[in-house]
Amino acid sequence: MIIKEQKPIIFDNQCNCQFNSKLLSEALIWYFYPKPIYHKKVIFLWREYPAVEARNVTLHIHRLIGMYLFLKKVVIGRSSNSIVIHHKDENHLNCYESNLEVRIKGEHISSHLHGRKLSEEHGRKIGEANRRRKGIKQKKRRNIPLDELGLMLHDRMSINLIAKKFGVDWSTIRNRIDENPELKETENEH
């Protein structure tokens, strides 16, 4: 079915989400502009948050409204991956604009964990999940013997070759050299 003109959007709220239907309609039209979308939309729970689907794209309502209201104003240069839309009252079903705010991801996570004591098991699970997550480079504390590193630098081995021998990234070797000033002297001797 080809949609030629945008009709007013009608919502079937199946998850009892609270939202401003006029604002959500504007946000959907804005998101898919210039292409019109089908006018009947179902709101459903998707990954514990209310969502709506249009043009084979599933969007969380709070994120869509947040993008529409706030992200047009966010300072350019910040990665959109570092920004989250937060529910002030922590009720995921309350998607009114007065309950939404823009937060930086690190601050957002800290605010949810503030004052909580995590068990050792829970901390381990979070660590494992972070290591599996794509796009996150974990700082690995590898045991790199400084005397061996010093000898390799003295022999004028490249940082890439040293990194390969220790099975680490070149930035790890560079960091060890920066952390240990005596290695910088060895590196600059020849």
Secondary structure, 3 states (H helix, E strand, C coil): CCCCCCCCCEEEECCCCECCHHHHHHHHHHHHCCCCCCCEEEEEEECCEEEEEECCEEEEHHHHHHHHHHHCCCCCCCCHHHEEEEECCCCCCECCHHHEEEEEHHHHHHHHHCCCCCCHHHHHHHHHHHHHCCCCCCCCCCCCCHHHHHHHHHCCCCHHHHHHHHCCCHHHHHHHHHHCHHHHHHHHCC
